[in-house]
Amino acid sequence: MLLVDADLGLANVDVQLGLEPGQGLPAVLAGRVPVQEAARAHPALGFDILAGCSGSGALAGSDEAAHRDLLDALRAAAPRWDDVVLDLGAGLDRGVRTLAAGADLLLVVATAEPTSLTDAYAVLKLHRRDRPGGDARLVVNQATDRASGERTWRGLDRACESFLGGGVALAGVLRRDPRVPDAIRRQAPFLSRHPTSPAAADVEA
């Protein structure tokens, strides 16, 4: 698997995993190196990482042509990996929308908070415009329990059915778990540090 930190301008996957970013995404976008050379293997987890660059105004301000070039580069390199996962930034700027529209599957992560659900609805609405017939599903994060997470999904599903002409599938519910912030503070992969925790079981499911 290849994990691409495509939060242009505010990337942090390398920080979270305690890795040196190397040339990463900036070098790919600049056309200096191909994806295969810019990606770095995680020494313990068995997947590769294409790191971004936090605080890069050049990346944050890159134009749509650069985003499409990135998608083309990732598609060309994709046969090297079983899966390519893009971690996108929040928001609805053109770059996020272009990269989301290029994915085979879009996972929209939301919580039960009204502001989060409003944002998720907006993402789904524009994604259907950008990628008609595309596969987009909801992940409910930080739920109290499975039942409350499903209630959150059903509310958004009804809104999408009523106003967008079709509901949204539920990809999964992730329960709130204090072990997640512990892993973040330790700069450790959550599933490795706490593999038997409730949230780990949810991720696996």
Buried (B, 14 or more C-beta within 10 A) or exposed (E): EBBBBBBBBBBBBBBBBEBEBBBBBBBBBEEEBEBBEBBBEBEEBEBBBBBBBBEBEEBBEBEEEBBEBBBEBBEEBEEEBEEBBBBBBEEBEEBBBBBBBBBEEBBBBBBBEEEBBEBBBEBBBBBBEBBEEBEBBBBBBBBEEBEBBBBBBEEBBEBBEEEBEEBBEBBBBBBBBEBBEBBBEEEBBBBEBBEEBBBBEBBEE
